């Protein structure tokens, strides 16, 4: 009997010893992951993982290595390994109670690659007691990765185009002034025969024989100098206006032309007086200016100035006679080429077009090749002006020819390093290539461009700065803004943005499907994905791997 009892005690001792030196596997129920599924933000996939160790699980002499592993089609990525230790282990790792167990939280980080769109997060779990190792099967704890942020791309942004300065019709003005004598309204022949008046008349008459020039009319100002009674000066200004108008009407009659005359009278030209004094070298000039600045009443002004006897004589001799005039401004319109003429000349005689007309001609074309041809001619004829080269690159960019676009924009920078449009556009190239730091540097040099807000907003989305991105986009309704709104959980805003996009493309409808999925609208998921796939068949495979549509696998499969 003693022998049997001894054998039983030995067996119990062996069993106890074995139990104290063994770790059992954990299950997925021991782990939680936030977020789940995983989400890409700013080029990274970050998660907070919580592990719960049961009571009397964590042996006092045990250590455990926990490694998050993100497994995807063509590889896997491991986050930092965390080590936990039992109560009798001498070390600096976090200790877990044997009696009570414990709940511990740690971070996992992965640099995002596109293949992670369809992936699974596992925990690699290895235990150690003394010299004994315990390796368990990996434990799956989450699916991933939602990478909707990555749909905000440079390819969806608008490159900065350099504007033409084309103005269809331009206007030339020709001026002449006739001077009247003191308190006179008689127009002297010596004044009408002056070269400037004859030049105005000749320019007007010549338009009768010029195909692309047209006389528009005359504006005339008639004045009196600020001396004497205001009522007298009003009559003088009116009389001078009448005399000058009669002279011009007689000219129109002799030239067998019609012309409008718009007249203005200035009874006392104090502003003209002040300007002439400022630009003169008369004695007591500053005293006269002080009077003008100090006194506003015309009669008081005149009295004060007359009291400056020496100065007033100079004013009477040099300044006041220049204010007794009628000034004529004749406007002649230069009739530019019509759109139809420009389109014809770009084909038949492009060398006859100016630089601005060539740049404008490109905007009239509907086909890219015709636009490129206009820019090519402009670049060849005007190589120092970089606008055509910049816009050529913009077309390449929109065509997906990123290498050609980059080369052209670098050519612009070689000639004009500070060119805002080219710098902003090279930022889009850098963003397309995934170099966010270079993109930010380039965008900093393109801040004056109208397209800056959209370009920089796209970068901010890719940096995970969604609120700043939304602000940067402003009123621009585009797919990239909708991505920022989706990632900020602003689903109604995102839907409104996408519905307002003018040139809807496959991405627009795909994002509408994402909004529908997040708001549990199965019918809209299906209809929007159908439209997206209709425009871009490659999106069917993307949708099949997209965690956004995990609940809608049957709808995706039916595409």
C-alpha positions in Angstrom: 0.0 0.0 0.0 2.9 2.3 0.9 4.4 1.6 -2.5 1.2 2.5 -4.4 0.8 5.7 -2.4 4.4 6.7 -3.2 3.8 6.1 -6.9 0.7 8.3 -6.9 2.5 11.1 -5.1 5.3 10.9 -7.7 2.8 11.1 -10.6 1.2 14.2 -9.1 4.6 15.8 -8.6 5.5 15.2 -12.2 2.2 16.5 -13.4 2.6 19.7 -11.3 6.1 20.2 -12.5 5.0 19.8 -16.1 2.1 22.2 -15.6 4.4 24.8 -14.2 6.8 24.6 -17.1 4.3 24.7 -20.0 2.4 27.6 -21.8 -0.9 27.0 -23.5 -1.8 28.7 -26.8 -4.0 31.8 -26.8 -6.9 32.3 -29.2 -8.3 35.3 -31.1 -10.6 35.9 -28.2 -7.7 37.0 -26.2 -6.9 39.8 -28.6 -8.7 42.9 -29.9 -7.6 45.3 -32.6 -8.6 49.0 -33.1 -9.4 49.8 -35.8 -10.8 46.7 -37.4 -10.5 46.4 -40.3 -7.2 48.3 -40.4 -7.0 51.7 -42.1 -4.2 53.3 -44.0 -3.5 56.9 -42.9 -0.7 59.1 -44.2 1.1 56.2 -45.8 1.0 54.1 -42.7 -1.1 51.4 -41.1 -1.3 51.8 -37.3 -3.3 49.8 -34.9 -3.8 49.5 -31.1 -3.8 45.8 -30.0 -5.0 44.6 -26.6 -4.1 41.2 -25.3 -5.9 39.7 -22.2 -4.0 37.0 -20.3 -6.4 34.8 -18.2 -5.9 34.1 -14.5 -3.1 31.5 -13.7 -2.1 31.6 -17.3 1.2 33.5 -17.3 3.8 31.3 -15.6 6.0 33.1 -13.1 9.2 32.1 -14.9 7.8 32.6 -18.4 8.5 35.3 -21.0 6.4 35.8 -24.1 7.3 37.5 -27.4 4.3 39.0 -29.3 4.8 40.2 -32.9 2.0 41.7 -35.1 2.4 40.4 -38.6 0.4 41.8 -41.6 0.1 39.1 -44.3 -0.8 40.0 -47.8 -0.7 38.4 -51.3 3.0 38.9 -52.1 4.6 39.1 -48.7 4.2 40.1 -45.1 5.3 42.9 -42.8 6.2 42.6 -39.2 5.8 45.3 -36.5 8.0 45.7 -33.4 8.1 42.6 -31.1 6.8 43.2 -27.6 8.1 41.0 -24.7 6.2 40.3 -21.5 7.6 38.4 -18.4 6.3 36.5 -15.4 6.7 37.6 -11.8 9.9 35.6 -11.1 11.8 36.7 -14.3 14.5 39.2 -13.7 14.2 41.7 -16.6 12.9 45.1 -17.6 9.9 43.9 -19.6 6.3 44.5 -18.5 5.3 41.9 -15.9 2.1 39.9 -15.9 0.6 38.5 -12.7 0.2 34.7 -12.6 -2.7 34.8 -10.1 -4.7 37.6 -11.7 -3.6 37.6 -15.3 -3.7 41.0 -17.0 -4.9 43.2 -19.9 -2.1 44.9 -21.9 -2.1 47.3 -24.8 0.6 47.9 -27.4 0.9 49.6 -30.8 1.5 48.1 -34.2 2.9 50.0 -37.2 3.4 49.1 -40.8 4.5 51.1 -43.8 1.7 50.8 -46.3 2.1 49.1 -49.7 -0.8 48.7 -52.2 -0.8 44.9 -51.8 -2.0 45.4 -48.2 -5.4 46.3 -49.5 -6.3 42.6 -49.2 -4.5 41.4 -46.0 -4.9 39.8 -42.6 -3.4 40.8 -39.3 -1.9 38.0 -37.3 -0.2 37.7 -33.9 3.0 35.7 -33.9 3.2 34.3 -30.3 6.4 32.6 -28.9 6.8 31.6 -25.2 9.9 30.8 -23.2 10.3 29.0 -19.8 13.9 28.5 -18.9 15.6 26.8 -21.9 12.3 25.6 -23.3 10.5 27.4 -26.2 6.9 27.3 -27.1 5.9 28.3 -30.6 2.3 28.5 -31.5 0.3 28.9 -34.7 -0.3 32.5 -35.7 -3.5 34.0 -34.4 -5.6 36.1 -36.8 -7.1 39.2 -35.1 -8.2 41.6 -37.9 -8.7 42.1 -41.6 -7.5 45.0 -43.7 -6.6 47.4 -45.0 -9.1 50.1 -45.8 -7.0 52.4 -48.1 -9.6 54.8 -49.4 -7.2 57.7 -48.5 -4.9 56.5 -51.3 -7.6 57.3 -53.9 -6.6 60.9 -53.5 -4.0 61.1 -56.2 -2.1 63.7 -58.1 -3.6 62.1 -61.2 -7.0 63.5 -60.2 -5.6 67.0 -59.5 -5.6 69.9 -62.0 -2.2 71.0 -63.2 -1.5 74.7 -63.4 -1.9 76.2 -66.9 -0.3 79.5 -67.9 -2.9 81.9 -69.2 -2.7 83.7 -72.5 -3.1 87.5 -72.5 -5.1 87.6 -75.7 -7.5 90.5 -76.1 -9.6 90.4 -79.2 -10.1 94.1 -79.6 -7.6 96.8 -78.4 -8.1 100.5 -78.2 -5.7 103.4 -79.1 -6.2 106.9 -77.7 -4.9 110.0 -79.4 -4.8 113.3 -77.5 -4.8 117.0 -78.4 -5.2 120.1 -76.4 -6.3 123.6 -77.6 -5.5 126.6 -75.3 -7.8 129.5 -75.0 -6.8 133.1 -74.1 -7.8 134.8 -70.8 -11.6 135.0 -70.4 -12.0 134.0 -74.1 -14.1 131.3 -75.8 -12.7 131.9 -79.3 -10.9 129.0 -80.8 -7.7 130.3 -82.6 -6.4 128.9 -85.8 -2.9 128.6 -84.3 -4.3 126.1 -81.8 -6.3 124.0 -84.3 -3.3 123.9 -86.7 -1.0 122.4 -84.0 0.6 119.1 -85.0 -1.1 117.2 -82.2 -4.6 118.2 -83.4 -3.7 117.4 -87.0 -2.4 114.0 -85.9 -5.7 113.2 -84.1 -7.7 114.2 -87.2 -5.5 112.2 -89.6 -5.8 109.1 -87.3 -9.6 109.4 -87.4 -9.8 109.9 -91.2 -7.4 107.0 -91.9 -9.9 104.5 -90.3 -12.1 105.0 -93.3 -9.6 103.0 -95.4 -8.3 100.6 -92.7 -10.0 97.2 -92.6 -9.3 96.4 -89.0 -9.4 99.9 -87.4 -12.6 101.7 -86.4 -13.2 105.2 -85.0 -15.1 104.9 -81.7 -15.6 108.6 -80.7 -14.2 111.5 -78.8 -14.1 112.4 -75.1 -13.5 116.1 -74.4 -12.9 118.1 -71.2 -13.2 121.9 -71.2 -12.0 124.0 -68.3 -11.4 127.4 -67.0 -8.6 128.5 -64.7 -9.5 129.0 -61.0 -9.5 132.8 -61.0 -12.4 135.2 -61.0 -16.0 134.4 -60.1 -17.2 130.9 -60.3 -20.2 131.9 -62.4 -17.9 133.5 -65.0 -15.7 130.4 -65.1 -18.8 128.2 -65.7 -19.7 130.3 -68.7 -16.1 130.2 -70.0 -15.9 126.4 -69.7 -19.3 126.0 -71.4 -18.3 128.4 -74.2 -15.0 126.6 -74.8 -16.8 123.3 -74.9 -19.2 124.7 -77.5 -16.4 126.2 -79.6 -14.4 123.0 -79.6 -17.4 120.8 -80.3 -18.4 122.9 -83.3 -14.9 122.7 -84.7 -14.9 118.9 -84.4 -18.4 118.6 -85.9 -17.2 120.7 -88.8 -14.2 118.3 -89.2 -16.5 115.3 -89.3 -18.7 117.0 -91.9 -15.7 117.7 -94.2 -14.3 114.2 -93.7 -17.7 112.7 -94.4 -17.7 110.8 -91.2 -19.9 110.4 -88.2 -18.6 110.7 -84.7 -19.8 111.0 -81.2 -18.5 113.6 -78.8 -18.8 113.1 -75.0 -18.1 116.3 -73.1 -17.2 117.3 -69.6 -17.0 120.8 -68.1 -14.7 121.8 -65.2 -15.5 125.4 -64.2 -12.4 125.7 -62.0 -9.7 123.1 -62.3 -8.2 123.2 -58.9 -6.8 119.6 -59.2 -5.0 120.5 -62.4 -3.8 123.7 -60.8 -2.4 121.8 -57.8 -0.6 119.3 -60.1 1.0 122.0 -62.2 2.2 123.8 -59.1 3.7 120.7 -57.6 5.6 120.1 -60.8 6.8 123.7 -61.1 9.8 125.7 -59.8 7.8 128.8 -58.9 8.7 131.0 -55.9 6.8 130.2 -52.7 5.6 126.9 -54.2 5.1 125.4 -50.8 3.1 128.3 -49.5 0.7 127.9 -52.4 0.3 124.2 -51.8 -0.3 124.9 -48.1 -3.2 127.2 -49.0 -4.7 124.5 -51.2 -4.4 121.9 -48.5 -5.8 124.2 -45.8 -8.7 126.0 -47.5 -11.5 124.3 -49.5 -13.6 127.3 -50.3 -12.7 128.5 -53.9 -13.1 132.2 -53.3 -11.0 132.1 -50.1 -8.4 130.1 -51.9 -8.1 132.7 -54.6 -7.9 135.5 -52.2 -5.2 133.9 -50.1 -3.1 133.0 -53.2 -3.5 136.6 -54.6 -2.0 137.8 -51.3 1.2 136.0 -52.2 2.0 138.8 -54.6 5.3 137.5 -56.0 4.0 133.9 -56.3 0.8 135.0 -57.9 2.5 136.8 -60.7 4.4 133.6 -61.6 1.1 131.7 -61.3 -0.6 134.1 -63.7 2.3 133.9 -66.2 3.1 130.2 -66.1 0.3 128.1 -64.4 -3.1 129.6 -65.0 -2.8 129.9 -68.9 -2.4 126.1 -69.0 -5.8 125.6 -67.4 -7.8 127.4 -70.1 -8.3 124.5 -72.5 -10.3 121.9 -74.2 -8.6 118.5 -74.2 -9.6 116.0 -76.8 -9.1 112.2 -76.6 -10.0 110.2 -79.7 -10.5 106.4 -79.3 -9.8 104.1 -82.2 -10.6 100.4 -81.9 -8.2 97.8 -83.4 -10.4 94.9 -84.5 -8.7 91.6 -83.6 -9.0 88.2 -85.3 -12.2 86.3 -84.6 -12.1 82.8 -83.2 -12.9 81.4 -86.6 -10.1 83.5 -88.2 -7.6 82.3 -85.6 -8.5 78.7 -86.1 -8.1 79.1 -89.9 -4.7 80.9 -89.6 -3.3 78.3 -87.2 -3.6 75.9 -90.1 -2.9 78.1 -93.1 -0.5 80.8 -91.8 0.5 80.3 -88.2 3.5 82.7 -88.5 1.0 85.6 -89.0 -0.3 85.0 -85.4 1.1 86.7 -82.4 2.3 84.8 -79.3 -0.9 85.6 -77.4 -3.0 84.5 -80.4 -1.2 81.2 -80.6 -1.7 80.5 -76.9 -5.4 81.5 -77.3 -5.7 79.3 -80.4 -4.8 76.2 -78.3 -7.7 76.9 -75.9 -10.1 76.9 -78.9 -9.1 73.4 -80.0 -11.0 70.4 -78.7 -8.4 67.7 -79.6 -5.2 67.3 -77.6 -3.1 66.9 -80.7 -4.4 70.2 -82.1 -3.7 71.9 -78.8 -0.2 70.5 -78.7 0.4 71.7 -82.3 -0.5 75.3 -81.3 1.8 75.1 -78.3 4.6 73.6 -80.4 4.4 76.5 -82.8 4.4 79.0 -80.0 7.4 77.4 -78.3 9.4 77.3 -81.5 8.7 80.9 -82.5 8.9 82.3 -79.0 11.4 80.1 -77.1 12.0 82.5 -74.3 8.3 82.5 -73.3 7.7 79.3 -71.2 3.9 79.4 -71.1 3.4 77.2 -74.1 6.0 74.6 -72.8 4.3 74.6 -69.4 0.9 74.0 -71.0 2.3 71.3 -73.3 3.4 69.4 -70.2 -0.1 69.9 -68.7 -1.6 68.0 -71.6 1.0 65.2 -71.2 0.1 65.0 -67.5 -3.6 64.6 -68.2 -2.8 62.0 -70.8 -0.8 60.0 -68.1 2.5 60.7 -69.8 4.2 61.6 -66.6 7.8 61.3 -67.8 7.2 63.6 -70.7 5.4 66.1 -68.5 8.2 66.1 -66.0 10.9 66.7 -68.6 8.9 69.6 -70.1 8.3 71.2 -66.7 12.0 70.8 -65.8 12.7 72.6 -69.1 10.5 75.5 -67.9 12.4 75.6 -64.6 15.7 75.7 -66.4 14.7 79.0 -68.0 12.6 80.4 -65.1 13.5 78.8 -61.8 10.8 80.7 -59.9 8.0 79.9 -62.3 5.0 79.2 -60.1 3.1 77.0 -62.5 6.0 74.7 -63.3 6.9 74.4 -59.6 3.4 73.5 -58.6 3.2 71.0 -61.5 6.5 69.3 -60.6 4.9 69.0 -57.1 2.1 66.9 -58.7 4.8 64.8 -60.4 6.5 64.2 -57.0 3.1 63.4 -55.4 2.4 60.9 -58.2 5.8 59.3 -57.6 5.0 59.1 -53.8 7.7 61.6 -52.8 5.6 63.7 -50.4 8.5 65.7 -49.1 9.5 66.8 -52.6 5.9 67.5 -53.4 5.5 69.8 -50.4 8.7 71.7 -51.3 7.5 72.3 -54.9 4.1 73.3 -53.8 5.7 75.9 -51.5 7.0 77.7 -54.6 3.7 77.5 -56.4 1.5 79.2 -53.8 0.4 82.0 -56.1 -1.3 79.6 -58.6 -5.0 79.3 -58.7 -4.7 75.5 -58.6 -2.6 75.6 -55.4 -5.4 74.9 -53.0 -6.4 71.7 -54.8 -2.8 70.5 -55.2 -1.9 71.1 -51.6 -5.2 69.7 -50.4 -4.4 66.5 -52.2 -1.0 66.3 -50.5 -2.6 66.9 -47.1 -5.0 64.0 -47.7 -2.1 61.7 -48.3 -0.5 63.0 -45.1 -3.6 62.1 -43.2 -4.4 65.7 -42.4 -8.0 65.6 -43.5 -9.4 68.7 -41.8 -6.6 70.9 -43.2 -7.1 69.3 -46.6 -10.9 70.1 -46.6 -10.1 73.7 -45.9 -7.4 73.8 -48.5 -9.7 72.6 -51.3 -12.1 75.5 -50.6 -15.0 75.6 -53.1 -13.3 73.2 -55.5 -15.6 70.2 -56.0 -13.4 67.2 -56.9 -12.8 63.6 -56.1 -9.9 64.3 -53.9 -12.0 66.6 -51.6 -14.5 63.8 -51.3 -11.8 61.4 -50.2 -10.8 63.8 -47.4 -14.5 64.0 -46.4 -15.0 60.2 -46.4 -11.9 59.8 -44.3 -13.3 62.4 -41.9 -16.6 60.4 -41.7 -18.4 63.4 -43.4 -20.5 61.1 -45.6 -23.2 63.6 -46.6 -20.6 66.2 -47.5 -18.7 63.7 -49.5 -21.9 62.6 -51.4 -22.7 66.3 -52.1 -19.2 66.9 -53.4 -19.2 63.9 -55.7 -22.6 64.8 -57.1 -21.3 68.3 -57.9 -18.2 67.1 -59.7 -18.6 68.4 -63.3 -16.6 65.8 -65.2 -17.5 62.6 -63.3 -15.2 59.7 -64.0 -14.8 56.1 -62.8 -13.2 57.3 -59.5 -16.3 59.6 -58.8 -18.7 56.6 -59.0 -16.3 54.3 -57.0 -16.2 56.9 -54.2 -20.0 57.2 -54.3 -20.1 53.4 -53.8 -17.7 53.8 -50.8 -20.1 56.4 -49.3 -23.0 54.1 -49.9 -21.2 51.2 -48.2 -20.4 53.2 -45.2 -24.0 54.4 -44.9 -25.4 50.9 -45.5 -27.1 51.7 -48.8 -26.7 48.4 -50.6 -28.6 49.5 -53.7 -26.4 52.5 -54.2 -23.3 50.4 -53.7 -24.3 48.2 -56.5 -25.5 50.9 -58.9 -22.4 53.1 -58.3 -20.0 50.3 -58.7 -21.6 49.3 -62.0 -21.1 52.8 -63.3 -17.5 52.8 -62.1 -16.7 49.5 -63.7 -18.4 50.6 -66.9 -15.9 53.5 -67.2 -12.9 51.5 -65.9 -13.0 47.7 -65.9 -9.9 47.5 -63.7 -12.0 48.7 -60.8 -13.8 45.4 -60.6 -10.7 43.7 -59.3 -10.0 46.6 -56.9 -13.5 46.4 -55.5 -13.1 42.7 -54.9 -10.1 43.3 -52.7 -11.4 46.5 -51.1 -12.2 46.1 -47.4 -14.8 48.9 -47.9 -17.0 46.4 -49.6 -16.4 43.4 -47.4 -20.2 43.2 -46.6 -21.1 43.4 -50.2 -19.1 40.5 -51.7 -22.1 39.2 -53.7 -22.8 42.6 -55.3 -19.1 42.9 -56.2 -19.0 39.4 -57.6 -22.0 40.2 -59.8 -20.3 43.2 -61.5 
